[in-house]
Amino acid sequence: MQTNIILSIAKKEIMDNIRNKWIILVSVMFALLTLVVSYFGSLASRGWQDLGFTISGMANLVTFLVPIIALMLAYATIIGEIERGSMNSLLSLSATRFEIIIGKFLGLAGVLCFTIFIGFGAAGLMIAANVSNVNYADYGIFIGATMLLGLVFLSVALFFSTIFNKRSTAMGGAIFLWFLFNIILPIVFIGLLATTIDITKFAQGNTIVVPDWYQALNLFNPTSVYSSLLTTSIGPVSSMSASSMIPAPSWYSSGLLIGVLLAWIIVFFALAVWRFQRKDI
Amino acid sequence: MTTQLVKCPTCKTTITVSGEPGEKIFLTCPQCNQKGAFTIPGEKSAKTMVTNSATIEVNGLTKSYNHFTAVNNVSFTVKKGEIFGFLGPNGAGKTTTIKSMLDLIHANTGTIKINGIDVRTHGKEAKKNVGYMPEKVAFYDNLTALQNLRFYAEIKHAPKEECIHLIEEFGLGDTGKKRVGKFSKGMVQRLGMARAILGNPSILILDEPSGGLDPRGVVLIRDKILEMKKKGTTIFVSSHILSEIQEICNRVGIINKGVLVAQDTVEGLSKKLNLKPQITVTIDSMSAKIENAVKKLLGVDSVKTQGNTLEIVCDGAMKAKVILAISTAGGNIQNLQTKEPSLEEVFMRYTEA
């Protein structure tokens, strides 16, 4: 394994995304959305919410948006090059498949994390300048957790771009993934929950103790893990979610949830490497 | 080539002998018919020694997709410093073979070695000195020619200054900031050749290098190939353009329906197929005497007459004697054309259904 080859490939991915203005566009979009949520997000009062409330308001939006961004960034990175024909030359230049895939992952991860950092960071600074109660540590955790969520989807998209033989099918796969984690799984899990507990209690607005198996099942949905991670790690989010209908259980720790997200990243990256090694170009 | 004078041991006549150093020449004395052998003094030159060592060895290569066998038990060797032409009809398995040679696709069975190193197990080392031009040349469309080559130079560890020279050499010097996505097919193809020879590889693998090129581009690529050969580069080239292959290749391999049906020099293949040169002679007036004079010569396969024209198929060595026979029989030669057996004929014969 040669680090300079990996770095050249990573650099190439970054340059590509600077050139096609992707980084600027997505950063600006993240920043604007954060500002909008912070300023208009509360029905009770017009004007800037502090960072803690902004994070609570952003959590749902992030679980919808960041996966899309990560999937878009990586779904075609391998199959696109194979389909276009440039993978041939790359592989003939004595770059190994492992060097290529890790270089691509690092480059795209850099692009994604940089965009999240700049977009949410800039908005955070603007909000901080307008409110008195500023907790940079909480906001830092929010940015870090969002990067982790992005990397999970990046890793899954990378795997998808090695299993399909066409760019278009890989795109279909990526869209399906987004629906799976944002819509299908939550509905299925809630459905399962509804069959086992007294649903009428929800209607009365009570918080109820949900069984552990439901909480365990949610660990298989990275977007739920992300939301729970914000709840367990960030004070203001935690106090807001304590009044929600399904609070996070006490055995959810930040360490466990970060571990789960890291496991997603590692497992799918490993699967992508395994698949790419066996692929005919 | 060295020339030496030797004396016949029996009658002391001086005989001129010429050959490569180290070559053993068998002689017959013109004076006394004494037979003997003489070895030209000196070391065998490095060139003749290395041409026998294999640079690319493909052994028993088989690749199937589901129930379709694209390449079936193909074996061949490419020797150091030669140009090896790889021919076959569309869909015969040329590109599959080439891609397997570079481990872009994984063969089901068989071994491929480049410079003695197994491509499958030690791909990185094996491909270190290989330049490759794929059938479908593709670049990063939103980069310029120079930016593209620089990226490849980084990965190949080739000096970056080389990129500018190559771009000039391949007539792309004036493309400047133009993105490769806006290049014509021919320009992309030329840039593809530049990428293949970037870093001065000792082995070049070219898959249909003149596809999509105008005649000037074809000549440019061919000259480059010959220039690289002069530097001692081993070249493996697949092509449809048979005349071109015949012109530049030392040996050819012909693949048909996934099976390697022939591997030899063009002359060797012609000989195997018993293909012979054809001579067309036009004389001022035809007579049976002339026709018979030619027909009774040994080594003449067939004689066809049509008006004042004779079409003769004969052994290569008989050409001069045929002409002489026509003159002696009174034929006044007006026009003369000889046609060597072409690669096209060889190709057609080997790839017949």
Interface residues (C-beta under 8 A of the other chain):
Chain A: N4 I5 S8 I9 K12 D16 R19 N20 R84 G85 S86 M87 N88 S89 L90 L91 S92 L93 S94 A95 T96 R278 D280 I281
Chain B: K99 L102 D103 L104 I105 H106 G123 K124 E125 K127 K128 V130 Y132 P134 K136 V137 A138 F139 Y140 D141 N142 F151 Y152 E154 I155 K156 R195 I205
